[in-house]
Amino acid sequence: MQVQRGMVAHSMAGRDKGTVCAVLDYQAPYAWISDGKRRPLERPKKKKLIHLTPTHTVLPEEAFRSNRALRRALAGLSRLEGPKKEEADS
């Protein structure tokens, strides 16, 4: 799957494991991600792509206006698109 700005991804490794974030920028083999709370837009996290599981959801550009807008855009997605517990345990 091609990674692009605005794509929603799940962190699969590191301290932020299991969280939902948005890709701000992409330059192989890294992506800069933010969730609007622990990682605000002002200081995104540089993360290797092998530690991210991208989803098919792409956020609109309006979601990146502020940290509050980003949190609101990601709020409903964390419950709906999270990796299934059975899949993660297998």
C-alpha positions in Angstrom: 0.0 0.0 0.0 1.3 3.4 -0.9 1.8 5.7 2.1 0.6 9.3 1.7 0.0 12.4 3.7 -3.1 12.1 5.8 -3.2 8.4 5.9 -4.3 6.9 9.2 -1.9 4.2 10.6 -1.6 2.0 13.7 1.7 2.0 15.5 2.9 -1.6 16.0 6.2 -1.0 17.9 7.7 1.4 20.4 6.3 3.3 23.3 3.3 4.3 21.2 2.4 0.7 20.3 -1.3 0.3 19.6 -2.1 3.9 19.0 -3.7 5.5 16.0 -1.9 8.3 14.2 -1.8 10.3 11.0 1.0 10.4 8.5 2.2 14.0 8.1 5.1 13.4 5.7 6.7 10.4 4.1 10.2 9.8 2.8 11.3 6.1 2.6 12.0 4.4 4.9 10.5 6.8 7.4 7.2 8.6 8.0 6.5 11.5 10.3 3.4 10.8 12.4 1.3 12.8 14.8 -1.8 12.0 17.0 -2.5 15.6 18.2 -2.0 14.7 21.8 1.2 12.8 22.8 2.7 13.9 19.5 1.4 17.3 18.5 1.7 18.6 15.0 4.5 20.9 16.1 6.8 18.0 16.9 5.9 14.8 14.9 7.6 11.5 15.5 9.9 10.1 12.9 9.0 6.4 12.7 10.2 3.6 10.4 7.5 2.3 8.0 8.0 -1.3 9.1 6.6 -0.3 12.5 3.4 1.2 11.1 0.3 -0.6 9.7 -1.4 1.8 7.3 -5.2 1.7 6.9 -7.2 2.7 3.8 -8.5 5.8 5.5 -7.1 9.2 4.4 -7.9 12.3 6.5 -8.9 15.5 4.7 -6.4 18.4 4.8 -8.7 20.3 7.3 -7.8 17.7 10.0 -4.3 19.2 10.1 -5.4 22.7 10.9 -4.8 22.2 14.7 -4.1 19.5 17.2 -7.7 19.6 18.3 -9.0 19.0 14.7 -6.6 16.1 14.4 -7.7 14.5 17.6 -11.3 14.8 16.6 -10.6 13.2 13.2 -8.8 10.3 14.8 -11.2 9.8 17.8 -13.8 7.7 16.0 -11.2 5.7 14.0 -9.3 4.3 17.0 -12.3 2.2 18.0 -13.4 1.2 14.5 -10.2 0.3 12.8 -8.0 -1.0 15.6 -6.2 -4.3 15.0 -8.3 -7.2 16.3 -7.1 -8.6 19.6 -7.3 -12.1 18.2 -5.0 -11.1 15.2 -2.5 -9.4 17.5 -2.2 -12.4 19.8 -1.7 -14.9 16.9 
